[in-house]
Structures are given as C-alpha cells and as structure tokens.
C-alpha cells in the first residue's frame, strides 16, 4: 500500500512538472515542449506558461 502511494506521488510530481506549457506570443500556437522557434509562424518569442 505504501508503495502504491509513493508511486502515485511520483506521478503527481511528474504531472506538476508537465503542467508547464509553451505558447507562441505571436500566433498563440501551443507547444508541448520548449522550442527555439514556433513551428507555425517561425517566431522566436515563445512564452513559458505555468498552469
Ligand atoms: Zn507562432
């Protein structure tokens, strides 16, 4: 039971980490991970947004 709770905690922590997303400031495209440029419009203005 303790093991299960520990595993749940790990998943929760990972979820928290994943609760960041990246959004292009120019076109609003949401990226699943950080990139130097927007794949849609090529802008380098990628904002990091904590959810
Ligand atoms: Zn863009």
mmCIF file of the protein (N, C-alpha, C, O) and its ligand, coordinates in Angstrom:
data_MODEL
# 
_entry.id   MODEL 
# 
loop_
_entity.id 
_entity.type 
_entity.pdbx_number_of_molecules 
1 polymer     1 
2 non-polymer 1 
# 
_entity_poly.entity_id                      1 
_entity_poly.type                           'polypeptide(L)' 
_entity_poly.nstd_linkage                   no 
_entity_poly.nstd_monomer                   no 
_entity_poly.pdbx_seq_one_letter_code       
;(UNK)(UNK)(UNK)(UNK)(UNK)(UNK)(UNK)(UNK)(UNK)(UNK)(UNK)(UNK)(UNK)(UNK)(UNK)(UNK)
(UNK)(UNK)(UNK)(UNK)(UNK)(UNK)(UNK)(UNK)(UNK)(UNK)(UNK)(UNK)(UNK)(UNK)(UNK)(UNK)
(UNK)(UNK)(UNK)(UNK)(UNK)(UNK)(UNK)(UNK)(UNK)(UNK)(UNK)(UNK)(UNK)(UNK)(UNK)(UNK)
(UNK)(UNK)(UNK)
;
_entity_poly.pdbx_seq_one_letter_code_can   XXXXXXXXXXXXXXXXXXXXXXXXXXXXXXXXXXXXXXXXXXXXXXXXXXX 
_entity_poly.pdbx_strand_id                 A 
# 
loop_
_entity_poly_seq.entity_id 
_entity_poly_seq.num 
_entity_poly_seq.mon_id 
_entity_poly_seq.hetero 
1 1  UNK n 
1 2  UNK n 
1 3  UNK n 
1 4  UNK n 
1 5  UNK n 
1 6  UNK n 
1 7  UNK n 
1 8  UNK n 
1 9  UNK n 
1 10 UNK n 
1 11 UNK n 
1 12 UNK n 
1 13 UNK n 
1 14 UNK n 
1 15 UNK n 
1 16 UNK n 
1 17 UNK n 
1 18 UNK n 
1 19 UNK n 
1 20 UNK n 
1 21 UNK n 
1 22 UNK n 
1 23 UNK n 
1 24 UNK n 
1 25 UNK n 
1 26 UNK n 
1 27 UNK n 
1 28 UNK n 
1 29 UNK n 
1 30 UNK n 
1 31 UNK n 
1 32 UNK n 
1 33 UNK n 
1 34 UNK n 
1 35 UNK n 
1 36 UNK n 
1 37 UNK n 
1 38 UNK n 
1 39 UNK n 
1 40 UNK n 
1 41 UNK n 
1 42 UNK n 
1 43 UNK n 
1 44 UNK n 
1 45 UNK n 
1 46 UNK n 
1 47 UNK n 
1 48 UNK n 
1 49 UNK n 
1 50 UNK n 
1 51 UNK n 
# 
loop_
_struct_asym.id 
_struct_asym.entity_id 
A 1 
B 2 
# 
loop_
_chem_comp.id 
_chem_comp.type 
_chem_comp.mon_nstd_flag 
UNK 'L-peptide linking' . 
ZN  non-polymer         . 
# 
_pdbx_entity_nonpoly.entity_id   2 
_pdbx_entity_nonpoly.name        ? 
_pdbx_entity_nonpoly.comp_id     ZN 
# 
_pdbx_nonpoly_scheme.asym_id         B 
_pdbx_nonpoly_scheme.entity_id       2 
_pdbx_nonpoly_scheme.mon_id          ZN 
_pdbx_nonpoly_scheme.ndb_seq_num     1 
_pdbx_nonpoly_scheme.pdb_seq_num     101 
_pdbx_nonpoly_scheme.auth_seq_num    101 
_pdbx_nonpoly_scheme.pdb_mon_id      ZN 
_pdbx_nonpoly_scheme.auth_mon_id     ZN 
_pdbx_nonpoly_scheme.pdb_strand_id   A 
_pdbx_nonpoly_scheme.pdb_ins_code    . 
# 
loop_
_atom_site.group_PDB 
_atom_site.id 
_atom_site.type_symbol 
_atom_site.label_atom_id 
_atom_site.label_alt_id 
_atom_site.label_comp_id 
_atom_site.label_asym_id 
_atom_site.label_entity_id 
_atom_site.label_seq_id 
_atom_site.pdbx_PDB_ins_code 
_atom_site.Cartn_x 
_atom_site.Cartn_y 
_atom_site.Cartn_z 
_atom_site.occupancy 
_atom_site.B_iso_or_equiv 
_atom_site.pdbx_formal_charge 
_atom_site.auth_seq_id 
_atom_site.auth_comp_id 
_atom_site.auth_asym_id 
_atom_site.auth_atom_id 
_atom_site.pdbx_PDB_model_num 
ATOM   1   N  N  . UNK A 1 1  ? 0.839  -1.207 0.000   1.00 0.00 ? 1   UNK A N  1 
ATOM   2   C  CA . UNK A 1 1  ? 0.000  0.000  0.000   1.00 0.00 ? 1   UNK A CA 1 
ATOM   3   C  C  . UNK A 1 1  ? 0.871  1.254  0.000   1.00 0.00 ? 1   UNK A C  1 
ATOM   4   O  O  . UNK A 1 1  ? 0.610  2.216  -0.721  1.00 0.00 ? 1   UNK A O  1 
ATOM   5   N  N  . UNK A 1 2  ? 1.903  1.214  0.821   1.00 0.00 ? 2   UNK A N  1 
ATOM   6   C  CA . UNK A 1 2  ? 2.822  2.354  0.873   1.00 0.00 ? 2   UNK A CA 1 
ATOM   7   C  C  . UNK A 1 2  ? 3.500  2.572  -0.493  1.00 0.00 ? 2   UNK A C  1 
ATOM   8   O  O  . UNK A 1 2  ? 3.701  3.701  -0.940  1.00 0.00 ? 2   UNK A O  1 
ATOM   9   N  N  . UNK A 1 3  ? 3.840  1.453  -1.126  1.00 0.00 ? 3   UNK A N  1 
ATOM   10  C  CA . UNK A 1 3  ? 4.478  1.535  -2.436  1.00 0.00 ? 3   UNK A CA 1 
ATOM   11  C  C  . UNK A 1 3  ? 3.556  2.213  -3.449  1.00 0.00 ? 3   UNK A C  1 
ATOM   12  O  O  . UNK A 1 3  ? 3.981  3.033  -4.262  1.00 0.00 ? 3   UNK A O  1 
ATOM   13  N  N  . UNK A 1 4  ? 2.296  1.843  -3.371  1.00 0.00 ? 4   UNK A N  1 
ATOM   14  C  CA . UNK A 1 4  ? 1.326  2.420  -4.292  1.00 0.00 ? 4   UNK A CA 1 
ATOM   15  C  C  . UNK A 1 4  ? 1.215  3.935  -4.085  1.00 0.00 ? 4   UNK A C  1 
ATOM   16  O  O  . UNK A 1 4  ? 1.134  4.698  -5.048  1.00 0.00 ? 4   UNK A O  1 
ATOM   17  N  N  . UNK A 1 5  ? 1.213  4.346  -2.849  1.00 0.00 ? 5   UNK A N  1 
ATOM   18  C  CA . UNK A 1 5  ? 1.123  5.780  -2.551  1.00 0.00 ? 5   UNK A CA 1 
ATOM   19  C  C  . UNK A 1 5  ? 2.353  6.519  -3.042  1.00 0.00 ? 5   UNK A C  1 
ATOM   20  O  O  . UNK A 1 5  ? 2.260  7.630  -3.565  1.00 0.00 ? 5   UNK A O  1 
ATOM   21  N  N  . UNK A 1 6  ? 3.513  5.886  -2.866  1.00 0.00 ? 6   UNK A N  1 
ATOM   22  C  CA . UNK A 1 6  ? 4.756  6.501  -3.334  1.00 0.00 ? 6   UNK A CA 1 
ATOM   23  C  C  . UNK A 1 6  ? 4.724  6.676  -4.845  1.00 0.00 ? 6   UNK A C  1 
ATOM   24  O  O  . UNK A 1 6  ? 5.139  7.702  -5.384  1.00 0.00 ? 6   UNK A O  1 
ATOM   25  N  N  . UNK A 1 7  ? 4.221  5.648  -5.508  1.00 0.00 ? 7   UNK A N  1 
ATOM   26  C  CA . UNK A 1 7  ? 4.144  5.726  -6.964  1.00 0.00 ? 7   UNK A CA 1 
ATOM   27  C  C  . UNK A 1 7  ? 3.166  6.832  -7.397  1.00 0.00 ? 7   UNK A C  1 
ATOM   28  O  O  . UNK A 1 7  ? 3.428  7.568  -8.349  1.00 0.00 ? 7   UNK A O  1 
ATOM   29  N  N  . UNK A 1 8  ? 2.067  6.930  -6.702  1.00 0.00 ? 8   UNK A N  1 
ATOM   30  C  CA . UNK A 1 8  ? 1.092  7.978  -7.010  1.00 0.00 ? 8   UNK A CA 1 
ATOM   31  C  C  . UNK A 1 8  ? 1.711  9.358  -6.826  1.00 0.00 ? 8   UNK A C  1 
ATOM   32  O  O  . UNK A 1 8  ? 1.459  10.274 -7.608  1.00 0.00 ? 8   UNK A O  1 
ATOM   33  N  N  . UNK A 1 9  ? 2.517  9.491  -5.787  1.00 0.00 ? 9   UNK A N  1 
ATOM   34  C  CA . UNK A 1 9  ? 3.204  10.762 -5.525  1.00 0.00 ? 9   UNK A CA 1 
ATOM   35  C  C  . UNK A 1 9  ? 4.131  11.113 -6.688  1.00 0.00 ? 9   UNK A C  1 
ATOM   36  O  O  . UNK A 1 9  ? 4.177  12.256 -7.143  1.00 0.00 ? 9   UNK A O  1 
ATOM   37  N  N  . UNK A 1 10 ? 4.856  10.119 -7.152  1.00 0.00 ? 10  UNK A N  1 
ATOM   38  C  CA . UNK A 1 10 ? 5.759  10.352 -8.277  1.00 0.00 ? 10  UNK A CA 1 
ATOM   39  C  C  . UNK A 1 10 ? 4.985  10.814 -9.512  1.00 0.00 ? 10  UNK A C  1 
ATOM   40  O  O  . UNK A 1 10 ? 5.400  11.739 -10.211 1.00 0.00 ? 10  UNK A O  1 
ATOM   41  N  N  . UNK A 1 11 ? 3.864  10.158 -9.764  1.00 0.00 ? 11  UNK A N  1 
ATOM   42  C  CA . UNK A 1 11 ? 3.051  10.543 -10.914 1.00 0.00 ? 11  UNK A CA 1 
ATOM   43  C  C  . UNK A 1 11 ? 2.525  11.965 -10.749 1.00 0.00 ? 11  UNK A C  1 
ATOM   44  O  O  . UNK A 1 11 ? 2.458  12.740 -11.703 1.00 0.00 ? 11  UNK A O  1 
ATOM   45  N  N  . UNK A 1 12 ? 2.155  12.283 -9.512  1.00 0.00 ? 12  UNK A N  1 
ATOM   46  C  CA . UNK A 1 12 ? 1.646  13.630 -9.234  1.00 0.00 ? 12  UNK A CA 1 
ATOM   47  C  C  . UNK A 1 12 ? 2.742  14.667 -9.481  1.00 0.00 ? 12  UNK A C  1 
ATOM   48  O  O  . UNK A 1 12 ? 2.493  15.705 -10.094 1.00 0.00 ? 12  UNK A O  1 
ATOM   49  N  N  . UNK A 1 13 ? 3.951  14.384 -9.003  1.00 0.00 ? 13  UNK A N  1 
ATOM   50  C  CA . UNK A 1 13 ? 5.066  15.307 -9.214  1.00 0.00 ? 13  UNK A CA 1 
ATOM   51  C  C  . UNK A 1 13 ? 5.342  15.499 -10.701 1.00 0.00 ? 13  UNK A C  1 
ATOM   52  O  O  . UNK A 1 13 ? 5.624  16.606 -11.160 1.00 0.00 ? 13  UNK A O  1 
ATOM   53  N  N  . UNK A 1 14 ? 5.255  14.400 -11.439 1.00 0.00 ? 14  UNK A N  1 
ATOM   54  C  CA . UNK A 1 14 ? 5.512  14.499 -12.865 1.00 0.00 ? 14  UNK A CA 1 
ATOM   55  C  C  . UNK A 1 14 ? 4.403  15.318 -13.544 1.00 0.00 ? 14  UNK A C  1 
ATOM   56  O  O  . UNK A 1 14 ? 4.652  16.096 -14.465 1.00 0.00 ? 14  UNK A O  1 
ATOM   57  N  N  . UNK A 1 15 ? 3.201  15.119 -13.067 1.00 0.00 ? 15  UNK A N  1 
ATOM   58  C  CA . UNK A 1 15 ? 2.095  15.899 -13.607 1.00 0.00 ? 15  UNK A CA 1 
ATOM   59  C  C  . UNK A 1 15 ? 2.334  17.389 -13.368 1.00 0.00 ? 15  UNK A C  1 
ATOM   60  O  O  . UNK A 1 15 ? 2.101  18.214 -14.251 1.00 0.00 ? 15  UNK A O  1 
ATOM   61  N  N  . UNK A 1 16 ? 2.796  17.718 -12.178 1.00 0.00 ? 16  UNK A N  1 
ATOM   62  C  CA . UNK A 1 16 ? 3.080  19.113 -11.855 1.00 0.00 ? 16  UNK A CA 1 
ATOM   63  C  C  . UNK A 1 16 ? 4.152  19.675 -12.798 1.00 0.00 ? 16  UNK A C  1 
ATOM   64  O  O  . UNK A 1 16 ? 4.054  20.801 -13.284 1.00 0.00 ? 16  UNK A O  1 
ATOM   65  N  N  . UNK A 1 17 ? 5.162  18.860 -13.033 1.00 0.00 ? 17  UNK A N  1 
ATOM   66  C  CA . UNK A 1 17 ? 6.232  19.290 -13.920 1.00 0.00 ? 17  UNK A CA 1 
ATOM   67  C  C  . UNK A 1 17 ? 5.696  19.521 -15.334 1.00 0.00 ? 17  UNK A C  1 
ATOM   68  O  O  . UNK A 1 17 ? 6.066  20.481 -16.010 1.00 0.00 ? 17  UNK A O  1 
ATOM   69  N  N  . UNK A 1 18 ? 4.814  18.613 -15.761 1.00 0.00 ? 18  UNK A N  1 
ATOM   70  C  CA . UNK A 1 18 ? 4.239  18.724 -17.100 1.00 0.00 ? 18  UNK A CA 1 
ATOM   71  C  C  . UNK A 1 18 ? 3.222  19.848 -17.217 1.00 0.00 ? 18  UNK A C  1 
ATOM   72  O  O  . UNK A 1 18 ? 2.780  20.180 -18.317 1.00 0.00 ? 18  UNK A O  1 
ATOM   73  N  N  . UNK A 1 19 ? 2.851  20.430 -16.087 1.00 0.00 ? 19  UNK A N  1 
ATOM   74  C  CA . UNK A 1 19 ? 1.850  21.491 -16.105 1.00 0.00 ? 19  UNK A CA 1 
ATOM   75  C  C  . UNK A 1 19 ? 2.423  22.834 -16.556 1.00 0.00 ? 19  UNK A C  1 
ATOM   76  O  O  . UNK A 1 19 ? 1.856  23.894 -16.295 1.00 0.00 ? 19  UNK A O  1 
ATOM   77  N  N  . UNK A 1 20 ? 3.545  22.755 -17.228 1.00 0.00 ? 20  UNK A N  1 
ATOM   78  C  CA . UNK A 1 20 ? 4.079  23.945 -17.872 1.00 0.00 ? 20  UNK A CA 1 
ATOM   79  C  C  . UNK A 1 20 ? 3.770  23.793 -19.343 1.00 0.00 ? 20  UNK A C  1 
ATOM   80  O  O  . UNK A 1 20 ? 3.892  22.700 -19.896 1.00 0.00 ? 20  UNK A O  1 
ATOM   81  N  N  . UNK A 1 21 ? 3.371  24.873 -19.982 1.00 0.00 ? 21  UNK A N  1 
ATOM   82  C  CA . UNK A 1 21 ? 3.297  24.756 -21.418 1.00 0.00 ? 21  UNK A CA 1 
ATOM   83  C  C  . UNK A 1 21 ? 3.887  25.984 -22.073 1.00 0.00 ? 21  UNK A C  1 
ATOM   84  O  O  . UNK A 1 21 ? 4.170  26.985 -21.415 1.00 0.00 ? 21  UNK A O  1 
ATOM   85  N  N  . UNK A 1 22 ? 4.061  25.899 -23.329 1.00 0.00 ? 22  UNK A N  1 
ATOM   86  C  CA . UNK A 1 22 ? 4.778  26.916 -24.072 1.00 0.00 ? 22  UNK A CA 1 
ATOM   87  C  C  . UNK A 1 22 ? 3.876  27.427 -25.165 1.00 0.00 ? 22  UNK A C  1 
ATOM   88  O  O  . UNK A 1 22 ? 3.216  26.656 -25.861 1.00 0.00 ? 22  UNK A O  1 
ATOM   89  N  N  . UNK A 1 23 ? 3.854  28.709 -25.304 1.00 0.00 ? 23  UNK A N  1 
ATOM   90  C  CA . UNK A 1 23 ? 2.942  29.301 -26.264 1.00 0.00 ? 23  UNK A CA 1 
ATOM   91  C  C  . UNK A 1 23 ? 3.647  30.405 -27.045 1.00 0.00 ? 23  UNK A C  1 
ATOM   92  O  O  . UNK A 1 23 ? 4.360  31.235 -26.481 1.00 0.00 ? 23  UNK A O  1 
ATOM   93  N  N  . UNK A 1 24 ? 3.431  30.390 -28.334 1.00 0.00 ? 24  UNK A N  1 
ATOM   94  C  CA . UNK A 1 24 ? 3.992  31.430 -29.185 1.00 0.00 ? 24  UNK A CA 1 
ATOM   95  C  C  . UNK A 1 24 ? 3.288  32.756 -28.902 1.00 0.00 ? 24  UNK A C  1 
ATOM   96  O  O  . UNK A 1 24 ? 2.059  32.833 -28.921 1.00 0.00 ? 24  UNK A O  1 
ATOM   97  N  N  . UNK A 1 25 ? 4.069  33.781 -28.643 1.00 0.00 ? 25  UNK A N  1 
ATOM   98  C  CA . UNK A 1 25 ? 3.481  35.089 -28.349 1.00 0.00 ? 25  UNK A CA 1 
ATOM   99  C  C  . UNK A 1 25 ? 2.882  35.741 -29.600 1.00 0.00 ? 25  UNK A C  1 
ATOM   100 O  O  . UNK A 1 25 ? 2.000  36.594 -29.503 1.00 0.00 ? 25  UNK A O  1 
ATOM   101 N  N  . UNK A 1 26 ? 3.359  35.340 -30.744 1.00 0.00 ? 26  UNK A N  1 
ATOM   102 C  CA . UNK A 1 26 ? 2.870  35.979 -31.971 1.00 0.00 ? 26  UNK A CA 1 
ATOM   103 C  C  . UNK A 1 26 ? 1.552  35.385 -32.457 1.00 0.00 ? 26  UNK A C  1 
ATOM   104 O  O  . UNK A 1 26 ? 0.595  36.111 -32.723 1.00 0.00 ? 26  UNK A O  1 
ATOM   105 N  N  . UNK A 1 27 ? 1.511  34.041 -32.572 1.00 0.00 ? 27  UNK A N  1 
ATOM   106 C  CA . UNK A 1 27 ? 0.306  33.426 -33.151 1.00 0.00 ? 27  UNK A CA 1 
ATOM   107 C  C  . UNK A 1 27 ? -0.528 32.642 -32.138 1.00 0.00 ? 27  UNK A C  1 
ATOM   108 O  O  . UNK A 1 27 ? -1.640 32.211 -32.443 1.00 0.00 ? 27  UNK A O  1 
ATOM   109 N  N  . UNK A 1 28 ? 0.019  32.459 -30.923 1.00 0.00 ? 28  UNK A N  1 
ATOM   110 C  CA . UNK A 1 28 ? -0.757 31.761 -29.897 1.00 0.00 ? 28  UNK A CA 1 
ATOM   111 C  C  . UNK A 1 28 ? -0.705 30.257 -29.989 1.00 0.00 ? 28  UNK A C  1 
ATOM   112 O  O  . UNK A 1 28 ? -1.424 29.568 -29.265 1.00 0.00 ? 28  UNK A O  1 
ATOM   113 N  N  . UNK A 1 29 ? 0.129  29.733 -30.864 1.00 0.00 ? 29  UNK A N  1 
ATOM   114 C  CA . UNK A 1 29 ? 0.271  28.284 -31.008 1.00 0.00 ? 29  UNK A CA 1 
ATOM   115 C  C  . UNK A 1 29 ? 0.844  27.692 -29.722 1.00 0.00 ? 29  UNK A C  1 
ATOM   116 O  O  . UNK A 1 29 ? 1.814  28.215 -29.175 1.00 0.00 ? 29  UNK A O  1 
ATOM   117 N  N  . UNK A 1 30 ? 0.245  26.603 -29.242 1.00 0.00 ? 30  UNK A N  1 
ATOM   118 C  CA . UNK A 1 30 ? 0.703  25.962 -28.020 1.00 0.00 ? 30  UNK A CA 1 
ATOM   119 C  C  . UNK A 1 30 ? 1.646  24.816 -28.340 1.00 0.00 ? 30  UNK A C  1 
ATOM   120 O  O  . UNK A 1 30 ? 1.325  23.931 -29.133 1.00 0.00 ? 30  UNK A O  1 
ATOM   121 N  N  . UNK A 1 31 ? 2.816  24.845 -27.711 1.00 0.00 ? 31  UNK A N  1 
ATOM   122 C  CA . UNK A 1 31 ? 3.806  23.805 -27.937 1.00 0.00 ? 31  UNK A CA 1 
ATOM   123 C  C  . UNK A 1 31 ? 3.823  22.845 -26.763 1.00 0.00 ? 31  UNK A C  1 
ATOM   124 O  O  . UNK A 1 31 ? 3.675  23.258 -25.613 1.00 0.00 ? 31  UNK A O  1 
ATOM   125 N  N  . UNK A 1 32 ? 4.001  21.575 -27.048 1.00 0.00 ? 32  UNK A N  1 
ATOM   126 C  CA . UNK A 1 32 ? 4.052  20.569 -25.980 1.00 0.00 ? 32  UNK A CA 1 
ATOM   127 C  C  . UNK A 1 32 ? 5.376  20.644 -25.234 1.00 0.00 ? 32  UNK A C  1 
ATOM   128 O  O  . UNK A 1 32 ? 5.459  20.255 -24.068 1.00 0.00 ? 32  UNK A O  1 
ATOM   129 N  N  . UNK A 1 33 ? 6.408  21.141 -25.900 1.00 0.00 ? 33  UNK A N  1 
ATOM   130 C  CA . UNK A 1 33 ? 7.709  21.288 -25.252 1.00 0.00 ? 33  UNK A CA 1 
ATOM   131 C  C  . UNK A 1 33 ? 8.381  22.531 -25.801 1.00 0.00 ? 33  UNK A C  1 
ATOM   132 O  O  . UNK A 1 33 ? 8.020  23.046 -26.859 1.00 0.00 ? 33  UNK A O  1 
ATOM   133 N  N  . UNK A 1 34 ? 9.378  23.002 -25.047 1.00 0.00 ? 34  UNK A N  1 
ATOM   134 C  CA . UNK A 1 34 ? 10.006 24.242 -25.458 1.00 0.00 ? 34  UNK A CA 1 
ATOM   135 C  C  . UNK A 1 34 ? 10.810 24.059 -26.746 1.00 0.00 ? 34  UNK A C  1 
ATOM   136 O  O  . UNK A 1 34 ? 11.466 23.037 -26.952 1.00 0.00 ? 34  UNK A O  1 
ATOM   137 N  N  . UNK A 1 35 ? 10.742 25.052 -27.584 1.00 0.00 ? 35  UNK A N  1 
ATOM   138 C  CA . UNK A 1 35 ? 11.481 25.038 -28.845 1.00 0.00 ? 35  UNK A CA 1 
ATOM   139 C  C  . UNK A 1 35 ? 12.039 26.442 -29.069 1.00 0.00 ? 35  UNK A C  1 
ATOM   140 O  O  . UNK A 1 35 ? 11.481 27.424 -28.579 1.00 0.00 ? 35  UNK A O  1 
ATOM   141 N  N  . UNK A 1 36 ? 13.119 26.528 -29.797 1.00 0.00 ? 36  UNK A N  1 
ATOM   142 C  CA . UNK A 1 36 ? 13.686 27.859 -30.059 1.00 0.00 ? 36  UNK A CA 1 
ATOM   143 C  C  . UNK A 1 36 ? 12.795 28.710 -30.957 1.00 0.00 ? 36  UNK A C  1 
ATOM   144 O  O  . UNK A 1 36 ? 12.828 29.938 -30.873 1.00 0.00 ? 36  UNK A O  1 
ATOM   145 N  N  . UNK A 1 37 ? 12.011 28.083 -31.801 1.00 0.00 ? 37  UNK A N  1 
ATOM   146 C  CA . UNK A 1 37 ? 11.130 28.837 -32.690 1.00 0.00 ? 37  UNK A CA 1 
ATOM   147 C  C  . UNK A 1 37 ? 9.758  28.176 -32.777 1.00 0.00 ? 37  UNK A C  1 
ATOM   148 O  O  . UNK A 1 37 ? 9.610  26.977 -32.538 1.00 0.00 ? 37  UNK A O  1 
ATOM   149 N  N  . UNK A 1 38 ? 8.767  28.979 -33.123 1.00 0.00 ? 38  UNK A N  1 
ATOM   150 C  CA . UNK A 1 38 ? 7.425  28.457 -33.316 1.00 0.00 ? 38  UNK A CA 1 
ATOM   151 C  C  . UNK A 1 38 ? 7.359  27.673 -34.625 1.00 0.00 ? 38  UNK A C  1 
ATOM   152 O  O  . UNK A 1 38 ? 7.772  28.192 -35.662 1.00 0.00 ? 38  UNK A O  1 
ATOM   153 N  N  . UNK A 1 39 ? 6.852  26.442 -34.607 1.00 0.00 ? 39  UNK A N  1 
ATOM   154 C  CA . UNK A 1 39 ? 6.774  25.647 -35.839 1.00 0.00 ? 39  UNK A CA 1 
ATOM   155 C  C  . UNK A 1 39 ? 5.738  26.179 -36.825 1.00 0.00 ? 39  UNK A C  1 
ATOM   156 O  O  . UNK A 1 39 ? 5.762  25.816 -38.001 1.00 0.00 ? 39  UNK A O  1 
ATOM   157 N  N  . UNK A 1 40 ? 4.844  27.021 -36.364 1.00 0.00 ? 40  UNK A N  1 
ATOM   158 C  CA . UNK A 1 40 ? 3.794  27.545 -37.225 1.00 0.00 ? 40  UNK A CA 1 
ATOM   159 C  C  . UNK A 1 40 ? 4.189  28.848 -37.925 1.00 0.00 ? 40  UNK A C  1 
ATOM   160 O  O  . UNK A 1 40 ? 4.043  28.972 -39.140 1.00 0.00 ? 40  UNK A O  1 
ATOM   161 N  N  . UNK A 1 41 ? 4.687  29.811 -37.159 1.00 0.00 ? 41  UNK A N  1 
ATOM   162 C  CA . UNK A 1 41 ? 4.985  31.113 -37.759 1.00 0.00 ? 41  UNK A CA 1 
ATOM   163 C  C  . UNK A 1 41 ? 6.472  31.462 -37.735 1.00 0.00 ? 41  UNK A C  1 
ATOM   164 O  O  . UNK A 1 41 ? 6.881  32.458 -38.331 1.00 0.00 ? 41  UNK A O  1 
ATOM   165 N  N  . UNK A 1 42 ? 7.285  30.651 -37.050 1.00 0.00 ? 42  UNK A N  1 
ATOM   166 C  CA . UNK A 1 42 ? 8.720  30.896 -37.043 1.00 0.00 ? 42  UNK A CA 1 
ATOM   167 C  C  . UNK A 1 42 ? 9.189  31.941 -36.046 1.00 0.00 ? 42  UNK A C  1 
ATOM   168 O  O  . UNK A 1 42 ? 10.371 32.282 -36.019 1.00 0.00 ? 42  UNK A O  1 
ATOM   169 N  N  . UNK A 1 43 ? 8.284  32.452 -35.230 1.00 0.00 ? 43  UNK A N  1 
ATOM   170 C  CA . UNK A 1 43 ? 8.653  33.442 -34.229 1.00 0.00 ? 43  UNK A CA 1 
ATOM   171 C  C  . UNK A 1 43 ? 9.549  32.829 -33.164 1.00 0.00 ? 43  UNK A C  1 
ATOM   172 O  O  . UNK A 1 43 ? 9.396  31.657 -32.817 1.00 0.00 ? 43  UNK A O  1 
ATOM   173 N  N  . UNK A 1 44 ? 10.478 33.613 -32.647 1.00 0.00 ? 44  UNK A N  1 
ATOM   174 C  CA . UNK A 1 44 ? 11.351 33.132 -31.560 1.00 0.00 ? 44  UNK A CA 1 
ATOM   175 C  C  . UNK A 1 44 ? 10.805 33.547 -30.192 1.00 0.00 ? 44  UNK A C  1 
ATOM   176 O  O  . UNK A 1 44 ? 11.416 33.268 -29.160 1.00 0.00 ? 44  UNK A O  1 
ATOM   177 N  N  . UNK A 1 45 ? 9.667  34.204 -30.197 1.00 0.00 ? 45  UNK A N  1 
ATOM   178 C  CA . UNK A 1 45 ? 9.088  34.644 -28.929 1.00 0.00 ? 45  UNK A CA 1 
ATOM   179 C  C  . UNK A 1 45 ? 8.155  33.561 -28.373 1.00 0.00 ? 45  UNK A C  1 
ATOM   180 O  O  . UNK A 1 45 ? 6.941  33.598 -28.575 1.00 0.00 ? 45  UNK A O  1 
ATOM   181 N  N  . UNK A 1 46 ? 8.753  32.602 -27.670 1.00 0.00 ? 46  UNK A N  1 
ATOM   182 C  CA . UNK A 1 46 ? 7.984  31.525 -27.067 1.00 0.00 ? 46  UNK A CA 1 
ATOM   183 C  C  . UNK A 1 46 ? 7.849  31.801 -25.569 1.00 0.00 ? 46  UNK A C  1 
ATOM   184 O  O  . UNK A 1 46 ? 8.848  31.925 -24.860 1.00 0.00 ? 46  UNK A O  1 
ATOM   185 N  N  . UNK A 1 47 ? 6.639  31.892 -25.108 1.00 0.00 ? 47  UNK A N  1 
ATOM   186 C  CA . UNK A 1 47 ? 6.391  32.155 -23.693 1.00 0.00 ? 47  UNK A CA 1 
ATOM   187 C  C  . UNK A 1 47 ? 6.221  30.853 -22.935 1.00 0.00 ? 47  UNK A C  1 
ATOM   188 O  O  . UNK A 1 47 ? 5.613  29.908 -23.438 1.00 0.00 ? 47  UNK A O  1 
ATOM   189 N  N  . UNK A 1 48 ? 6.763  30.804 -21.713 1.00 0.00 ? 48  UNK A N  1 
ATOM   190 C  CA . UNK A 1 48 ? 6.569  29.649 -20.832 1.00 0.00 ? 48  UNK A CA 1 
ATOM   191 C  C  . UNK A 1 48 ? 5.425  29.997 -19.873 1.00 0.00 ? 48  UNK A C  1 
ATOM   192 O  O  . UNK A 1 48 ? 5.471  31.002 -19.164 1.00 0.00 ? 48  UNK A O  1 
ATOM   193 N  N  . UNK A 1 49 ? 4.418  29.155 -19.868 1.00 0.00 ? 49  UNK A N  1 
ATOM   194 C  CA . UNK A 1 49 ? 3.243  29.442 -19.075 1.00 0.00 ? 49  UNK A CA 1 
ATOM   195 C  C  . UNK A 1 49 ? 2.961  28.331 -18.063 1.00 0.00 ? 49  UNK A C  1 
ATOM   196 O  O  . UNK A 1 49 ? 2.634  27.210 -18.452 1.00 0.00 ? 49  UNK A O  1 
ATOM   197 N  N  . UNK A 1 50 ? 3.086  28.634 -16.763 1.00 0.00 ? 50  UNK A N  1 
ATOM   198 C  CA . UNK A 1 50 ? 2.724  27.640 -15.747 1.00 0.00 ? 50  UNK A CA 1 
ATOM   199 C  C  . UNK A 1 50 ? 1.201  27.576 -15.620 1.00 0.00 ? 50  UNK A C  1 
ATOM   200 O  O  . UNK A 1 50 ? 0.537  28.611 -15.564 1.00 0.00 ? 50  UNK A O  1 
ATOM   201 N  N  . UNK A 1 51 ? 0.657  26.377 -15.577 1.00 0.00 ? 51  UNK A N  1 
ATOM   202 C  CA . UNK A 1 51 ? -0.789 26.245 -15.480 1.00 0.00 ? 51  UNK A CA 1 
ATOM   203 C  C  . UNK A 1 51 ? -1.233 26.182 -14.027 1.00 0.00 ? 51  UNK A C  1 
ATOM   204 O  O  . UNK A 1 51 ? -2.428 26.069 -13.751 1.00 0.00 ? 51  UNK A O  1 
HETATM 205 ZN ZN . ZN  B 2 .  ? 3.783  31.285 -33.800 1.00 0.00 ? 101 ZN  A ZN 1 
# 
